[in-house]
Amino acid sequence: MNDFEKTIRKYFGLSMEGKLCEECMKKYMAKYRIDDLLRMNASAQMNLGTDATAEDKQKALNTARYVKASIMKYDKTKAESMFPEINLSEDGNTFKG
């Protein structure tokens, strides 16, 4: 068992014994990565305040766009439901509505 699998097992409270099938490992890896991406977005958003500059807001928006695009690689429905206001189309519009 490699270090990453140990991390996954500990993170999800799984037994350190036995073998995880490949499909289970993929599922847990995706969930772990999505959680990591959501923490990244939360950190970017929590740094915004009433004194945030336009540059600060743009950085947070860029982080949210990156996070949505990354989550879409694992679960498109989940990404859209978590970030419905973020438009990833190439037309330059960032927000829907």
N, C-alpha and C positions, 0 to 999 in steps of 0.2 A: 504494500500500500504506500503510495507516494504522499508527500506532504500536503498537496492540494486535496487529495481525497480525505486525509485526516481533518483538514480544515472544514471541508464540506460536512463530514460526519459530525464534527463537534458543533458546527453552526446550526445544524438541523436536529441535533440531539439523537443522532443515529448511533447504533452500536458500533464499537470499534472492531468487532469480530465479524467474520463472514465476508462474503464478497457481494458487491453491488453489481447488478447487471449493467450492461452498457447503456441501455435505455434509461434506467433509473439514474445513472450517473449523469447523463445528458440533461435529464429533467432537473436534477438538483443543481447542476452547474448553471443552467439557465436562470433558475430562481435566485441563486447566489449572485450572479452577475447583474440581474435586474435590481436586486436590493442594493448592490454597490452603486449602480447608476442613480438610483433614487436618492441615496445618501449624497451623492455628488450634487444633484440638483437642489436638494434641501439646503446644503451648505451655501450654494450660490445664491439662493433666494433669501436665506436668513440674513445675509449680509446687506440686503437692501433696506434702506430706511428713508425717512423723510429728507435726509440730506444726500441721498444717492444722486450722483450725476448721471447725465445721459449716457456716458461711457460705462458707468457701473451697471446701469439698466441693460445696455446692449450686451455686456459680458454675460449677465444672468440669462438674458434671452437666448444668446448663443449656446450657453450650457444646456438650457432646456431643450433647444432644438436638437443638439447632439444627443442628449439623453433619450428623447423620443425616437430619433432615428435609430439609435442603438437598440432600444427595447423592441422596436419593430422587427429586428432581425430574429428575435425570439418569439414574439407574440404581437402580431399587428393589432388585434382587437384590444388587448390590454393597453398598448401604447396609445391608441386613439382615445380610449376611455379615460386614461390618466392625463392626457394633454390635448383635449378637444380644441382648445383655442390656438394651438400651434399648427400652422399650415406649413408643410414641408415641400409644397410645390415649388417649381422653379420660376414662378411668375414674379417673385420678389415680395409677395405679400406674406407677412409673418404671422399675423393674427387673423383668425376667422371672425367674421361678424363685425 
